[in-house]
């Protein structure tokens, strides 16, 4: 199954898939509103603004599995993201990224290795995956890697569709 075929739900409850972004690059991030890393939303939004015209879409996927740091409702999350960080990129419904109820998207993404060659469970909020224009994940970055770091920017640049 391609990442594009996996059923998802938007934060406002509508069914969707990543297929609408086929041919462009994705930066998929498990996010949380009450985490010490929540300010990474600013960098994610700046990447969205900078690279959107070249085919990048940042996709936020809220998760409450790490310290209960995403306790709010979908409406709470949407309001927080819009008013605090001006988020314009698509947000999906709150999702489990680990464990027995792990969403199929993360069942696929957790096979991707990070810079240390390690795959497996998501360790914390704000892990990031770069997905190329062909729908294949090309890079994984752990939570401590800032969205606008040289490593993430290089991976995004490499994944963007060629003009």
N, C-alpha and C positions, 0 to 999 in steps of 0.2 A: 504494500500500500504506500502510495506517495503521501508526503506531508500535506499535499494539496487536497487529498481525498478525505482527510480525517474530519469528521463532523465536530464543529465547535459551536459555542453559543456566545453572542456578543454580551457585553456588560448589561445592555438593556433588554436581554432575553431573546433576541432573535437568532434563529439558526444561521450558521454561516460555515464557510471553509476558507482555507488560505488560497484557494484556486483563483479568487478574484485578484490576487497579487502575483499570479504566475507570470514569469518573464521579468520580474523585478527581484531585487534583493530584499531579504527580511532580516530584521534584528529582533528576535523573540526574547522576551525578558520576563521572568517570574518576579512580580512586584509586590510590595506591601506598603501601606500608608503610615505605619507606626514603627518603622525600623530605623536604626541608626544610618542605614544606607538610603533611606527614602529621598534625600536630596539628589540622588542620581537621576531622579525624574527630570531635573533641569538639563543635565547633559544629554539624556535620551531625547528630550524635546528639541534641543539644539541640533542634534544629529538629524532628526526628522526634518527640521526646517532646511538644514544645509544640503541634504542629499535627496530630498523628495523629488526634485525635478530630474534627478538622474536615475530614479527608479527604486529608491529605498523606502520601505515602510517599516517603522518600528511597531511591534505588536506587544502590548502589555497584557500579562496574564496574572491577575491577582491570586495570591495563595495565602492561606492562614495556617499553614503547617509548621511554621517556624516561630515559636514563642507567641503564637496567637496575635501576630502583628498586623493582621488584616481582618479585624473582627466585624467591620461594618457591613451594611447592606450594599447592594449594587448601587443604589442611589447615593449612599454615603461616599462610596469610593469615587463615583463619577463627579460628585460635587467637590470633593477634596482635590482630585487631580486637576480639574478645570480651574478652580479658584486659587489653589496654592501654587501650582506649577504650570498652568496654562496648557495642559496636555491636549494636543490635537490628534495624536495618533490613535489608532483603534485599540480598544480595550476589550478583552474577552471576559466572560463570566469567571467568578472565583472558582479555582480548580485545584485539585490535589495533584501534586507533582511527584510524590513518592507514595509507597505503600500499596496496599491491596486495591485501593480506589484510584491509583495513578491514572491520569487521563492518557488515552492512547497517543496524544501528541508528545507527551513527556516520556512515554514508553519508548518512543523512537529517539527523541532528543538525548536521552540519558545514555545512548550507545556512543555518542560523540565524545571523543577524548579532548581534554583540556591541554594546555601548554606543557604540562608534566606527563602527558600520555595517559592520564587517568580518565576513565569513563565512570558510569555508575550514578547513584542517587544524586539528586540536587542537594547541595550542602546547606544553602541558606538563600534568603531573598536576594534578588537582583543578579542571579546568574544569567548569562547572555549567550545566545546562539546566533551565529550568522548563517543564513541560508542563501545559497546562490540563486541566480535567475532560473536555473534548471530544477529548483526545489530540493536540492541536496544540501544538507548542512555541511559547512566548510570549516567552522571554528566554534569553540566553546570557551567562554571566559567565566571564571569564578567571580563571586560577589565583590571581592576587593578590587577588581580591575574596573577602573572608572570608564564610563561610556565613551568619553572623549580621549582616552589614552591612545598613544601611538599604535598599540597593538590592535585595539578594536577598530580604529580608523583605517588601518592598513587592511584588515580583514574585510571591512565594509567596502572599501575602494575596490578590492580584488573581486568581490562578489557582485558588484554593480553590473548591469547589462552593458555590453560594449556598444558604443555608438556606431 
